[in-house]
Amino acid sequence: MQSANRLSDWPSANVVVAGLGVSGFAAADGLMSLGANVTVLDESELHADKAALLTHLDVKVVLGKGATASLPPGTDLVVTSPGWRPTAPLLRQAAAEGIPVWGETELAWRMMQPDRVVPWLGVTGTNGKTTTTQMLESILIADGRRAAAVGNIGRPIIEAILDETPYDVFAVELSSFQLHWMNNVNLHSAVVLNVHPDHLEWYGGDDPMAAYLADKAKIYEGVTNSCVYNVAEPATEKMVEEADVVEGARAIGFTLGTPAMSMLGIVDDLIVDRAFVPQRRDSALELAKVSDVQPYAPHNVANALAAAALARSFGVSAKAVSQGLRSLNLAGHRIQKIAEDSGIVYVDDSKATNPHAANSAMQAYDSFVWIAGGQAKGTTFDDLIERHRDKMRGAVVIGVDRHLIAESLARHAPDVPVKVLDNTHTEVMDEVVELAAGMARPGDTVLLSPGCASLDMFDSYSARGDRFAEAVQQYLAG
């Protein structure tokens, strides 16, 4: 199975799908389309509806405790859900027996080979992936391309591959987990937006940050056209320098400053291109106005530059960049204004699931009451709090790692009032909003920017944001 593609002898292959989440279901669906013999294993019994559907389609599904204890005899390939650690018993057994382990991303790529290939423009980074991917999709569509945003953004790549739409290109958001299980994918172009500590508990070992960076860098391996990097973060340029790419692939930088040759950047409030123009040695082409980027924030302009670089590498017109940025409607929960009352603004930034993402939001406000907490994932908050303590009117802290954040606030912002809530039920958000609003003054922002994952209390970061918005509306209604 090491070199398998769409035309391989799948009906004779026994494939195990580890996990029946969104990607696991898509993987099973894709494998069925190839004619493979599929077995799905999951310790959770929460996916009974999906299991029933797959069983009806002649897929063997085993759910419940002990389901993933060992591989069925005769397994030829394991396709794992992205969140599974390499140390999981099932995956360790596969490695010990020399059985290939792919992620859903790897399977998706193989399903297009060798004769149905749709180019991939890949986006990864600690923060900004989803926004950049949405920007990229909007720009591609504005240029008349049949494009789809897929991957970690929520729609499995396999689902799009099985779609009847003959796509021209995919805008692919890739998490570090997905990249970890990806080995033979050759993207048209790719970007690493930024790299900061995140998901370190997943990696473990002596140097989890090095392992995290190594997975991020995999997006550049085998790139055929352009490796886009962040000029402000030398680590991303180093990844490009060390990547094994197809001969002729270019390194393209993006910067919030004036661009050098082979870069995109900013000149007089314009987004300009000095990379994909014939006269790049001595001139630049206007792509869009900075004001076309909404909502405006420096990190969002950086996202737009990265999206524009990927789109331009694919031959998109300059006009389409500005059109795509202006017509974009971003998904919620990222610096999203919920309400304003008595001079106090309420902002949902629930998508900030690590300190670096929270930092991006905090930069946008002069004074705020911070709502924080959840699963810290091995990260720390000292630098974040030290940087923004003078703008903090107060803080309300919740979630499993609330005391970690409260202790950091006590060390670095002892004068900031802090409320720590031990209630771990979702209804605690009503009390959170009431306390935060009570601390705020006219001109302040009540900012839900947790800096943590949400699964200790909520089904997702979007559920956390929705609950916050609901609590705000209830509070303001009196």
Secondary structure as the mmCIF struct_conf table of DSSP 4:
data_model
#
loop_
_struct_conf.conf_type_id
_struct_conf.id
_struct_conf.beg_label_comp_id
_struct_conf.beg_label_asym_id
_struct_conf.beg_label_seq_id
_struct_conf.end_label_comp_id
_struct_conf.end_label_asym_id
_struct_conf.end_label_seq_id
TURN_TY1_P TURN_TY1_P1 GLN A 2 SER A 3
TURN_TY1_P TURN_TY1_P2 ARG A 6 LEU A 7
BEND BEND1 SER A 8 SER A 8
HELX_RH_3T_P HELX_RH_3T_P1 TRP A 10 SER A 12
STRN STRN1 ASN A 14 ALA A 18
BEND BEND2 GLY A 21 GLY A 21
HELX_RH_AL_P HELX_RH_AL_P1 VAL A 22 LEU A 34
TURN_TY1_P TURN_TY1_P3 GLY A 35 GLY A 35
STRN STRN2 ASN A 37 ASP A 42
BEND BEND3 GLU A 43 GLU A 43
BEND BEND4 GLU A 45 GLU A 45
TURN_TY1_P TURN_TY1_P4 LEU A 46 HIS A 47
HELX_RH_AL_P HELX_RH_AL_P2 ALA A 48 HIS A 56
TURN_TY1_P TURN_TY1_P5 LEU A 57 ASP A 58
STRN STRN3 LYS A 60 LEU A 63
BEND BEND5 GLY A 64 GLY A 64
TURN_TY1_P TURN_TY1_P6 LYS A 65 THR A 68
BEND BEND6 ALA A 69 SER A 70
HELX_LH_PP_P HELX_LH_PP_P1 LEU A 71 PRO A 72
TURN_TY1_P TURN_TY1_P7 PRO A 73 GLY A 74
STRN STRN4 LEU A 77 THR A 80
TURN_TY1_P TURN_TY1_P8 PRO A 82 GLY A 83
TURN_TY1_P TURN_TY1_P9 PRO A 86 THR A 87
BEND BEND7 ALA A 88 ALA A 88
HELX_RH_AL_P HELX_RH_AL_P3 PRO A 89 ALA A 96
TURN_TY1_P TURN_TY1_P10 GLU A 97 GLY A 98
STRN STRN5 VAL A 101 GLY A 103
HELX_RH_AL_P HELX_RH_AL_P4 GLU A 104 MET A 112
TURN_TY1_P TURN_TY1_P11 GLN A 113 ASP A 115
STRN STRN6 TRP A 120 THR A 124
BEND BEND8 THR A 126 GLY A 128
HELX_RH_AL_P HELX_RH_AL_P5 LYS A 129 ALA A 142
TURN_TY1_P TURN_TY1_P12 ASP A 143 GLY A 144
STRN STRN7 ALA A 147 GLY A 151
TURN_TY1_P TURN_TY1_P13 ASN A 152 ILE A 153
BEND BEND9 GLY A 154 ARG A 155
HELX_RH_AL_P HELX_RH_AL_P6 ILE A 157 ILE A 161
TURN_TY1_P TURN_TY1_P14 LEU A 162 LEU A 162
BEND BEND10 ASP A 163 THR A 165
BEND BEND11 ASP A 168 ASP A 168
STRN STRN8 VAL A 169 GLU A 173
HELX_RH_AL_P HELX_RH_AL_P7 SER A 176 HIS A 180
TURN_TY1_P TURN_TY1_P15 TRP A 181 TRP A 181
BEND BEND12 ASN A 184 ASN A 184
BEND BEND13 HIS A 188 HIS A 188
STRN STRN9 SER A 189 VAL A 192
BEND BEND14 PRO A 197 PRO A 197
BEND BEND15 HIS A 199 HIS A 199
HELX_RH_AL_P HELX_RH_AL_P8 LEU A 200 TYR A 203
BEND BEND16 GLY A 205 ASP A 206
HELX_RH_AL_P HELX_RH_AL_P9 PRO A 208 ALA A 217
HELX_RH_3T_P HELX_RH_3T_P2 LYS A 218 TYR A 220
TURN_TY1_P TURN_TY1_P16 GLU A 221 GLY A 222
BEND BEND17 THR A 224 ASN A 225
STRN STRN10 SER A 226 ASN A 230
TURN_TY1_P TURN_TY1_P17 VAL A 231 ALA A 232
HELX_RH_AL_P HELX_RH_AL_P10 PRO A 234 GLU A 242
TURN_TY1_P TURN_TY1_P18 GLU A 247 GLY A 248
STRN STRN11 ARG A 250 PHE A 254
BEND BEND18 LEU A 256 GLY A 257
TURN_TY1_P TURN_TY1_P19 MET A 261 SER A 262
STRN STRN12 MET A 263 VAL A 267
TURN_TY1_P TURN_TY1_P20 ASP A 268 ASP A 269
STRN STRN13 LEU A 270 ASP A 273
BEND BEND19 ARG A 274 VAL A 277
TURN_TY1_P TURN_TY1_P21 PRO A 278 ASP A 282
STRN STRN14 LEU A 285 LYS A 289
HELX_RH_3T_P HELX_RH_3T_P3 VAL A 290 ASP A 292
BEND BEND20 VAL A 293 PRO A 295
HELX_RH_AL_P HELX_RH_AL_P11 PRO A 298 SER A 313
TURN_TY1_P TURN_TY1_P22 PHE A 314 GLY A 315
HELX_RH_AL_P HELX_RH_AL_P12 ALA A 318 SER A 327
BEND BEND21 GLY A 332 ILE A 335
STRN STRN15 GLN A 336 ASP A 341
TURN_TY1_P TURN_TY1_P23 SER A 342 GLY A 343
STRN STRN16 ILE A 344 ASP A 348
TURN_TY1_P TURN_TY1_P24 SER A 350 LYS A 351
BEND BEND22 ASN A 354 ASN A 354
HELX_RH_AL_P HELX_RH_AL_P13 PRO A 355 MET A 362
TURN_TY1_P TURN_TY1_P25 GLN A 363 ALA A 364
BEND BEND23 ASP A 366 SER A 367
STRN STRN17 PHE A 368 GLY A 373
BEND BEND24 GLY A 374 GLY A 374
STRN STRN18 GLN A 375 GLN A 375
TURN_TY1_P TURN_TY1_P26 LYS A 377 GLY A 378
HELX_RH_AL_P HELX_RH_AL_P14 ASP A 382 HIS A 388
HELX_RH_3T_P HELX_RH_3T_P4 ARG A 389 LYS A 391
STRN STRN19 MET A 392 ILE A 398
BEND BEND25 GLY A 399 GLY A 399
TURN_TY1_P TURN_TY1_P27 VAL A 400 ASP A 401
HELX_RH_AL_P HELX_RH_AL_P15 ARG A 402 HIS A 412
TURN_TY1_P TURN_TY1_P28 PRO A 414 ASP A 415
BEND BEND26 VAL A 416 VAL A 416
STRN STRN20 VAL A 418 VAL A 420
BEND BEND27 HIS A 425 HIS A 425
TURN_TY1_P TURN_TY1_P29 THR A 426 GLU A 427
HELX_RH_AL_P HELX_RH_AL_P16 VAL A 428 MET A 439
TURN_TY1_P TURN_TY1_P30 PRO A 442 GLY A 443
STRN STRN21 THR A 445 LEU A 448
BEND BEND28 GLY A 451 CYS A 452
STRN STRN22 ALA A 453 ALA A 453
BEND BEND29 SER A 454 SER A 454
TURN_TY1_P TURN_TY1_P31 LEU A 455 MET A 457
BEND BEND30 PHE A 458 SER A 460
HELX_RH_AL_P HELX_RH_AL_P17 TYR A 461 LEU A 476
TURN_TY1_P TURN_TY1_P32 ALA A 477 ALA A 477
#
